[in-house]
Each structure stands twice: as structure tokens, then as C-alpha cells.
Amino acid sequence: MFVRIVKMSFHLEHIATFESIFEEKKQFIRASKGCNLLELYQDKNNPEIFFTYSYWETPQDLENYRNSELFTTVWAKTKALFNDKPEAWSVDKKVSLQ
């Protein structure tokens, strides 16, 4: 399993629209084959910055999602709201304490 982290920055006036898109689609994204967890974070100091964390069984599962109609539709709506280029990382989780 690995974690996909995506950093996105939005114009202030588009934050509510992004949150609405995420709320509408989050269950479908989470239900994608191989997705074990989906989380959304907002930066405490800069409300324009958001992060998604998603846990995937395999890189192929993530690629299948990224090639899906769901991703294409969500990403097209979301990227129109950006005020900066998004960044993404695929990382292996080494330690998790709860």
C-alpha cells in the first residue's frame, strides 16, 4: 500500500465550489478499486491550500482511477479553480502511530 498526496491551491472565491465538488464525489473516489482511505485537509495558515491523502493498494489501482471517467470529470472541474500549479507525491508509509 502507498499514499498519494496532492497539494492544491484555490482562489478564495472558488473554495466553496471545490468543497462542494469534493463532497459530491468523495464516496465515489473512495469506492474506486484499491482505494482504502481518502482524506481532505485545509492549511491552517493559508485557507487557499488543500491536500488530499489517498491510500492505494497498488500503483496500478491509482493509475486505473486516474484513467477513469470519474477522475477525468472531477479533475476538469477542479483544475479550473486553481490559483497555482498542483503538486503530487506518491509515498510509502513507513510508520503510523495511533
N, C-alpha and C positions, 0 to 999 in steps of 0.2 A: 504494500500500500504506500501511496505517496500523497503529498499535499500540493495542491495548486493554489498559489496566492496571486491575486490580481489586484493591483492598485489602480483606482480610477479617480479622476478629479472632475468635478462638475461645476458649471456656472451656478451660483446660488439660486437663481430663478428656476433652475431645472432640477433641483434636488427632489422636490416633491414628486415630479414626474418620474424620476428614476426610482424612487422608493415605491411608487405605485406599480411600475413595471416589475420590480423585484417581487413585491407582494403577490402579484398576479401569477408569476411564473415560478416562484421558488419551489413549490411542491413538484412541479413537472421536472425541473432541473434535478432536484434531489432524487426523483424516481428514475432518472437515467441509469441504465445498466452500469454497474460498477461504482456508482457514486454512493459513498457511505455516510457523508456528512456535508452539509452546506451551511456556512455562517457568513453573516454580513457585519462588518464593523464600520464605525464612523470615527474619524480622528477627533480627539477631544479638543485640540487647539485650532484645527482648521476644519470647519464643518463641510468644506467642499471636497474633502478627501475621504474616500471609502475604500475598503478592502473586502474582497471575498476570499474565503478559505473553503476549499472543497477537497475532500478526501476521496481518492480513486483507487480501485483495486489494481488496475494496470494502466500503463501509458496508452494502450490501445483503447481502453474504455473512455479515457479522456478524448482521444482523437475521434472516436465514434460520436461522442457528444458534440465535439467541435465541428463535425461534418454533418450534423443533424439539422433538420428544418427548424427545430426548436431554437438551437443556438443561433442560426442564421437570422431568424426573426428577432430574437431578443437582442442580439448584438447590434443589428441595424438600428433598432430603436434607441439603444443605449448610447452608441458611439456618437450619435447626432447631438448628444447633450454634453459631451466632454469639453473642458476648457484646457486640457493638456493631454499629451500622449499617454495612453495607459501603459503600465508595466506589468509583466507577469513572470513568475518563477515557479518551477516545479522542483520541490524539495522532498527529501526523505526525512521523515520524523525520526529523530534519534532517541529522544527522551520525552516522556509525558508523565508528570506527577499530578495527582488529583487529591 
